[in-house]
Amino acid sequence: MTSSSDLAVVRRAGRIAALQASLALTAVLLLVGAVIFLVDGQVQKQQIADQLTSVVGTADDVTDPPPGMQLVLRDLAGETSASADGLPTAELLGREPGFSDIRIGDESYRVLVADRPEGRVVALLALKSYEASRNRLLLALGAAELAGILASVGVVVLLTRRSLRPLTEALALQRRFVADASHELRAPLTVLHTRIQLLARRFDDGDAHRAKEQIEALAADTRVLGEVIEDLLASASMASKGVPRDRVDVADLAEDVRASMSEHAASAGVTLAVNRDADAATAFVVLGSAAALRRALTSLVDNALAHEHAGGSIEICLRRRGPNVVIDVRDDGVGVDPDAMEGLFARFSHGHAHTAAGGRERYGIGLALVREIAVAHHGDISVAQTPGGGATFTLTLAAAPPG
């Protein structure tokens, strides 16, 4: 899983990206709304001008002005007439020719003053209906803008979260791989360290034969370490591509693990043995990945060593249970806290009753890896208290068909 700092960085980047995208979309929507409002205002202004120009050009009296309009006329003799009482005829007739605005009472008017051969004509158009239309347009634009902004913010936030999800998952996989690699490499490196110490003693004792044996064992362990590294690199694709379907003799695998870790166990004063209750050569053959299953057994033995005491013993017991091969890794150490059993195979979950951990911190990853390997092989892993003390981890795998 990703650390809190990584998640904080990703989330902060997501919030910033969402905010920037939302602000950009908001600016675009506001600009579009402003353009629509301005264009509508220009269209209305032109409509008003055309209507006033048409009336001024054809009016010959004030008796029947168009709806929403008023007329004021002055002939060449100086006689004035108006279409309604209360109009400021003198002020209107005294204006310069052209368009202007005036407010009479509670009404706003657009005014056009024009001189004709017959005299001066003043046409007034009430703006109330146009102002109401513009207010309705402004309200509709505001509602549309608000809805658009809210919708855009929601869409941007959703898309940003979805786009950042692969990054979050990549960070989680990266940290998970680092944690798995750190855990899985620790056990073989400890074995290598033990062998190097023993090798140094053989040289000090002048025992060339035993030193040669230790060198060969050291070379074998380095090969195992290389296999662990290669398997870790391939583990990310195990779930999607599936594990190999090779025929693996778990009995031979258990002997390899015992041989690899016996020196390390002996240095802690612990006996490591393999027992099996069947004689058939194919009794313990399964289909899967030898490297992955070796990882699982090594992790179980390493976990048992961490809970053992000097003078204790660890057994890798193989048996058949119907169509299944069952591998028990049994120790007589401090056992397992019953309250911790439920979450023992969860990643980063671990017990606290370590005895042979050598003072190093344990991250509770090995047992989670064992469970993943078991599931990938269509098997199961469980734990129970060993009668008389200690713990027994049981790995169950389907036996391979004869072939």
Secondary structure by P-SEA (a helix, b strand, c coil): cccaaaaaaaaaaaaaaaaaaaaaaaaaaaaaaaaaaaaaaaaaaaaaaaaaaaaaacccccccccccbbbbbbcccbbbbbcccccaaaaaaaccccccccccccbbbbbbbbbccccbbbbbbbaaaaaaaaaaaaaaaaaaaaaaaaaaaaaaaaaaaaaaaaaaaaaaaaaaaaaaaaaaaaaaaaaaaaaaaaaaaaaaacaaaaaaaaaaaaaaaaaaaaaaaaaaaacccccccccccccccaaaaaaaaaaacaaaaaaacccccccccccccccccccccaaaaaaaaaaaaaaaaaaccccbbbbbbbbbcccbbbbbbccccccccccccccccccccccccccccccccccccaaaaaaaaaaaacccccccccccbbbbbbbbbbbcccc
